[in-house]
Structure formats: C-alpha cells, structure tokens
Amino acid sequence: MLINLKKDTYKLIIDKKADKYLKKLSKKNKHDLKSLLNSIKQISKDPHNSNNLKSNTKKKRKVRKGDYRIIFRIDTETKPTEIHIITIGKRKNVYKKL
C-alpha cells in the first residue's frame, strides 16, 4: 500500500506484512486499528520521534502504541524520503518476525 502525503516531504509505504496485519485487525478490533492508523499518521509527520531498535544494522525504528509495536525504516536516499512500515504487531510476537 502506498500513501502519498501532500504536506509532508515523506512518502509512506506500508509493506505487505504490515498491510495484511491491518486488514486482519480491521475485522477484529476497529478501536485498535484506528489508534494504529493515527500512530502511522504521526510517524509520517515526524519519523525521527521514535526509538531505534537495539542491535539493528538496517537502522530500523519502532513506535510503541499500547501493546502494539510499529516497526519501520527511513530511506533518506530517495527523493522524497521514504518511510517503510515493515511490520505491525503485538509486542510478544513482532520482534520474532524480524
């Protein structure tokens, strides 16, 4: 899924794994889905307001939203700068998938 943001200088790209999780969550828990989408919107406005993953070599970052984690990376070598949402999931499972 590709989302272009008009005001921002970032291009937001949601990878297949994250998109699949959001679709699955939309059937189960719409409240959490709305909360996660708001967090993704905040990431698109200021991606550097997040934490680096420990011991990562690919410069992945994370945002915590309740029990959920959003894992993403910032690709500064493209014009406009791209933000790739890699995966989304509950804390106990999301780090195993990386």
Protein Blocks (a to p, Z undefined) as FASTA:
>chain_A
ZZddfkbmcdcdddfklmmmmmmmmmmmmmlmmmmmmmmmmmmmmmmlccddehiaklpa
cddehjbccdddddfkbccdddddfbgcdfklmmmmZZ
